[in-house]
Amino acid sequence: MCLRFTLLTAVFMFTACSGGGDSGGNFIPTVQLQCATAAVAGCSQNGKTAWVGLIQTLTAGDCDDTLATLDSSQRQLLFTVSGSVVSSQAGAYLTGRVSDWINSTGGQQDVLNPGTYEVCAFVDLNGNDVIDTNEPVGRGQISTGGSGTYILSTWSAAFN
């Protein structure tokens, strides 16, 4: 009797932790950054850290205003999930792929509540961990679910 209970408990815990079963959530798609060098001058700098966050509603209305005074720990608390990647140059684009997501408590997260989320990103050109004037800022919308890749291609220079 104890063995059955333990086995059933283990299966239930694995299902709940892995995002399977009846969790009510949807998998977070991979976000592919595609910042055109012709659109934003900073998108020509290879090997820079790019940060991406997902949130249901941006309170300030746009990414650079929302990110203006936040360092990495504050961004982690504000955004539902976030991730980062070191960018690379691919022809006329600065690219990077974020597929590992961290929640506000610092844990790995693979699923979100169903819905649409704002994508907010920036490339940290000077390595100071905050957004600065003229650094590339990306914005878009993503829906949870599926296993596809979302291409973030709308970029501008911060605070311009």
Order of alpha helices (4+ residues) and beta strands (2+ residues): alpha-beta-beta-beta-alpha-alpha-beta-beta-beta-beta-beta-beta-beta-beta-beta-beta
